[in-house]
Structures are given as structure tokens and as C-alpha cells.
Amino acid sequence: MKRGFSLIEVVIVVFIAAAFVLLFAGLLSRSREMGRTMSCVNNMKQIAQAIENYQSDWKDTPFSLTALSPTYIPNQKTFQCPLDRSGGNSYENFYVNRPLYEEESQKILLACPRHFGYTRTVAAYLSYAVDVGSNQKVTASGLPVSPAKFGQETYSGELKFADGTVASVSSGKAGILASFTDNHGRIYSIIFIPEGQAGEKTKVEVTHEGNSQFEVITPSVIAGVAGTRFSVATSWTEELTKTVVQVFEKKVKGVLRATGKLFTLEQGKSLVEETARWEDEGTSTTPDRDRRRRVPRKPPKPKHFY
């Protein structure tokens, strides 16, 4: 005599089938996410190669990624991360214009923190390597900052990073470009002081911890540290940007953005760098809202460099 399935057997079969469906859906979703991430990796590789070609031709790096189009990057989709729903240039707000030196090869020139639900960052280095790292926790005045806000918003008060580094913004505002594990497994964090208007001033004091990488980008200077304490103050007039770097403990290494010269400051030393402003930064045409929230462009070269 045949008998039907019992209720328990039916429940078990349904449960197993549902588990397989969820497993398959998860694998499919992860596969799609990985595909989008690899597309972003390929975009960054093309952009990095285009920057290298641009520098070879012009003996300089492009002040903006838009300068690469159409000569070096004819396809505009190269500038769009598949996870960016805005439809614009996904990478401009995360472009760090810096000279290419062999000793600086582990510094990044592009970042994209959008991957795997904003838990991963795709980063392109001056070595032209492109890697994926885990986003790290950052707080602003005690409140968590989502990586979705990186490169988009600026903050005052205390910024605290996963390695214990603290950046105190005592006047003005600073933004967070990235905070992730780099291709050597170290935490790599970057903050920036965006372009300002005449009469404004921004000051940041940094107490850095551990062997992680930490950088502060201003319109005039990029200052990098390893286990030190220093301050960066930037002020603006109608024609000039002035940055003052003071070292309280250990040393700071960085680059002067207008000339591309590297520098090292020992404990107790300071640096003052004044650079010209772009014509569209003056009081007659004030910086638009977007530029006041993103990584500042490098300044024009001094006239004697032309």
C-alpha cells in the first residue's frame, strides 16, 4: 500500500529547496557584485595608463581627469563606476593629482569606496597597480561616517580612524577621501582640505598612530606621516593659497603640488608654501558647491616653470 509524504517530510523538502534557492541567489548576487568591481578595476587601470601617457607627453600630470578625454580616453564610460548611480564622472572626486616618483609608488591616485555595499575600496596606486581593500571605521565628532560620504562631505571637530589616529579640525572643514586596507594590509587613510574662499582658514592637527599610512591633502601640499604629530593650516586670499605645516613629533614627508618637489620636515621644523589660485577660484567666481567638498585641484605652476 502506497502512502503519501508526511507533513514533516514535506516541511524538510521545502526547507532544503528554500535553502538552495537562497544559496543560489546569494552566489548570483555576489557574482554580479564581483563583476561590477572588476569593471571598476579595469576602468582604473585604463585611467592610470592614460595618466602615464599624459605625463610622458606633457611632463606633467593632468589637473583633472577630464583632461584625459578624448585624446587618452575616448570612451566616456571609462569614467563611470558601474555602482555609481549618479551617471557622472565617478572618479573625479577621488582623484589625487600628484607627481609620479618611484619612492611614492605606494601612494594612491584614485579610489572608489562603493563596492560590496560600501565595505570595499578599489584603489589605483602610482605604481599603476590596482587593488581592492576593506573600508575602515571612521567617526566624526563621535558619530560614524559612512564610506558613502567619502569624497562628498566635509566635517569640523574630531575625526578618528580605526588605527587610533585623530585629526582635530579646529577651524574650517576637512573631508575624508578614503580609509581602507592597502595592498600591504596596512590601513591607509587620507583627508583633504577643499578649495576655499578669500578670508577663510582651515586648520587640522593630526596625532598619528601605528605603522599605517596617513595623508593630508591641501591645494598647495600633500603631507604624509608615519607615527607623528603635526598640524596643517591653509588660508586663502583672492590670489593665493597659503599652507603652513608644523611638525611637533618625529617627521613629515610630502610633496609641493605646484612644483612637484618632495620634502621632509623633522621635529620642530615648519614649512610655508604659497601658491597661485586658478582664475575661477577668486571672489568674482566663487568655488562651486562640489569643489568645496572634494579633493582640491593642484595649483597652477609658477610662471618660471613654463
C-alpha positions in Angstrom: 0.0 0.0 0.0 1.4 3.4 -1.1 1.5 6.2 1.4 1.9 9.9 0.8 4.6 12.2 2.3 4.1 13.1 5.9 3.9 16.7 7.0 7.4 16.6 8.4 8.8 15.2 5.2 7.1 17.9 3.2 8.5 20.6 5.5 12.0 19.2 5.2 11.9 19.1 1.4 10.5 22.7 1.3 13.2 23.8 3.7 16.0 22.2 1.7 14.6 23.7 -1.6 14.4 27.2 0.0 18.0 26.9 1.3 19.2 26.0 -2.2 17.3 29.0 -3.7 18.8 31.4 -1.1 22.3 30.0 -1.6 22.0 30.3 -5.4 20.6 33.9 -5.1 23.4 34.8 -2.8 26.0 33.4 -5.2 24.4 35.1 -8.1 24.3 38.5 -6.3 27.9 38.1 -5.2 28.9 37.2 -8.8 27.2 40.3 -10.1 28.9 42.4 -7.5 32.3 40.9 -8.3 31.6 41.6 -12.0 30.9 45.3 -11.3 34.0 45.5 -9.1 36.2 44.0 -11.8 34.7 46.5 -14.3 35.7 49.4 -11.9 39.2 47.8 -11.6 39.5 47.8 -15.4 38.4 51.4 -15.6 41.0 52.4 -13.1 43.7 50.5 -14.9 42.8 52.4 -18.1 42.8 55.8 -16.3 46.2 55.1 -14.7 47.7 54.1 -18.0 46.2 57.3 -19.6 47.7 59.4 -16.8 51.1 57.8 -17.5 50.8 58.6 -21.2 49.7 62.1 -20.5 52.7 62.7 -18.3 55.0 61.2 -20.9 53.7 63.7 -23.5 53.3 66.8 -21.3 55.9 66.2 -18.5 53.1 66.8 -16.0 50.1 65.1 -14.5 46.5 66.2 -15.6 45.0 68.7 -13.2 41.6 66.9 -13.8 40.5 63.6 -15.2 38.5 65.5 -17.8 41.9 66.5 -19.4 42.3 62.9 -20.5 39.3 62.9 -22.7 39.1 62.3 -25.6 42.8 62.1 -26.6 43.8 59.5 -23.9 40.4 58.0 -23.0 37.9 58.2 -25.9 35.2 56.2 -24.2 33.4 58.3 -21.5 32.1 55.1 -19.8 35.6 54.5 -18.6 35.0 57.3 -16.1 31.8 55.6 -14.7 31.9 53.0 -11.9 29.0 50.5 -12.5 27.9 51.0 -8.9 27.6 54.8 -9.2 24.0 55.7 -9.8 24.7 59.4 -10.4 25.7 58.9 -14.1 28.5 61.4 -14.0 32.3 61.0 -13.6 32.6 58.5 -10.7 36.3 59.1 -10.0 36.8 62.9 -10.2 36.1 63.5 -6.5 38.6 60.7 -5.7 41.4 61.8 -7.9 44.7 62.8 -6.2 46.8 64.7 -8.6 50.4 64.1 -7.5 53.7 63.8 -9.4 54.9 60.3 -10.2 58.0 59.3 -8.2 59.4 55.8 -7.7 59.6 56.3 -4.0 56.0 57.3 -3.9 54.8 54.3 -5.8 52.7 53.0 -2.9 50.6 56.2 -2.8 47.2 56.2 -4.4 46.0 58.4 -7.2 42.4 57.1 -7.4 39.9 55.5 -5.0 36.4 54.2 -5.3 34.7 53.1 -2.0 31.4 51.9 -3.4 31.9 48.2 -3.6 30.2 45.3 -1.8 27.8 47.7 -0.1 30.5 50.3 0.7 32.6 47.8 2.5 35.4 47.7 -0.1 37.5 50.3 -1.9 39.1 49.9 -5.3 42.4 51.8 -5.3 44.8 52.7 -8.0 48.4 53.4 -7.0 51.2 55.4 -8.6 52.8 52.1 -9.4 49.8 51.6 -11.7 48.7 48.6 -9.6 45.0 48.4 -8.8 43.8 46.6 -5.7 40.7 46.0 -3.6 40.8 46.7 0.2 38.4 46.7 3.1 36.9 50.0 4.2 37.8 51.0 7.8 35.7 52.7 10.5 35.9 56.5 10.8 34.0 58.7 13.2 33.3 62.5 13.1 32.7 64.0 16.5 31.9 60.5 17.8 29.4 59.7 15.0 30.2 57.0 12.4 30.9 58.3 8.9 29.6 56.0 6.1 32.1 55.5 3.2 29.2 56.6 1.0 30.1 60.1 2.3 33.8 59.8 1.4 34.8 62.4 -1.1 31.3 64.0 -0.8 31.1 65.8 2.6 33.3 67.9 4.9 33.5 67.9 8.7 34.7 70.0 11.6 35.6 68.7 15.1 37.4 65.4 15.7 37.9 62.8 13.1 39.0 59.4 14.5 40.3 56.5 12.5 40.5 52.7 13.1 44.2 52.8 13.8 43.7 55.3 16.6 44.8 58.3 14.5 43.0 61.5 15.4 42.6 64.6 13.2 41.2 67.6 15.0 39.7 70.2 12.7 39.8 73.3 14.9 38.7 75.8 12.2 37.1 75.3 8.8 36.3 71.9 7.5 38.1 68.8 6.1 36.8 65.9 4.1 37.7 62.2 4.1 38.9 60.8 0.8 39.5 57.2 1.9 40.3 54.8 4.8 40.9 51.2 3.8 43.5 48.4 4.0 46.1 48.9 1.2 47.8 46.2 -0.9 50.3 45.6 2.0 47.5 45.1 4.6 48.1 48.4 6.3 45.4 51.0 7.0 45.7 53.9 4.5 43.7 57.0 5.3 43.5 60.3 3.5 41.8 63.6 4.5 41.7 66.7 2.5 41.2 70.5 2.8 39.0 71.6 -0.1 39.3 74.8 -2.0 38.1 77.8 0.0 37.2 81.5 -0.5 39.3 84.6 0.3 39.4 85.2 4.1 38.7 81.6 5.1 41.1 79.4 7.0 41.2 75.7 7.9 43.5 74.1 10.5 43.9 70.4 11.2 46.1 68.9 13.9 46.9 65.2 13.5 48.1 62.7 16.0 49.0 59.6 14.0 49.3 56.1 15.5 50.9 52.9 14.3 52.6 52.0 11.0 49.6 52.9 8.9 49.7 55.4 6.1 48.0 58.8 6.7 48.0 61.9 4.4 46.6 65.4 4.4 45.9 67.0 1.0 45.6 70.8 0.6 45.6 72.8 -2.6 49.4 73.5 -2.0 50.8 70.5 -0.2 50.3 66.7 0.3 51.7 65.8 3.7 52.2 62.1 4.7 53.2 60.7 8.0 54.1 57.6 10.0 53.7 57.8 13.8 53.9 61.5 14.3 52.1 64.6 15.4 51.8 67.7 13.2 49.4 70.4 12.1 48.4 71.8 8.7 46.8 75.2 8.3 45.6 76.6 5.0 44.3 80.1 4.3 43.1 81.9 1.2 43.3 85.4 -0.3 41.8 86.3 -3.7 45.0 85.4 -5.5 46.9 83.0 -3.2 46.6 79.8 -1.2 48.9 79.5 1.8 49.7 76.3 3.7 51.7 76.0 6.8 52.9 72.6 8.0 54.4 72.3 11.6 55.9 69.1 13.0 55.7 68.5 16.7 56.9 64.9 16.9 59.1 62.8 14.5 58.8 63.8 10.8 56.5 64.6 7.9 57.2 63.7 4.3 55.3 65.2 1.4 55.2 67.0 -1.9 54.8 70.6 -3.0 51.9 70.3 -5.5 52.8 73.3 -7.7 56.4 72.2 -8.5 56.3 68.5 -7.7 59.2 68.8 -5.3 59.4 66.3 -2.4 60.2 67.5 1.1 60.9 66.1 4.6 60.3 68.0 7.8 62.0 67.0 11.0 60.6 67.5 14.5 60.4 71.2 15.4 60.5 72.4 11.8 57.8 74.1 9.7 57.1 74.7 6.0 55.3 77.6 4.4 54.1 77.2 0.9 52.2 79.8 -1.1 50.6 79.0 -4.5 48.6 80.8 -7.0 44.9 80.2 -7.4 43.0 79.2 -10.5 41.2 82.1 -12.1 37.8 80.5 -11.3 38.6 80.4 -7.5 38.5 84.2 -6.9 35.7 86.2 -5.4 34.2 87.1 -8.7 33.6 83.4 -9.5 33.5 81.6 -6.1 34.2 77.8 -6.0 31.0 75.8 -6.7 29.5 73.6 -4.0 31.0 70.5 -5.4 34.6 71.8 -5.4 34.1 72.9 -1.8 33.5 69.3 -0.8 36.1 67.3 -2.8 39.9 66.9 -3.1 41.4 70.2 -4.2 43.0 70.5 -7.6 46.7 71.1 -7.7 47.6 74.8 -8.2 48.9 76.4 -11.4 52.6 76.1 -11.9 54.8 79.1 -11.1 55.4 81.2 -14.3 59.1 80.4 -14.3 58.3 76.7 -14.8 56.8 77.3 -18.2 
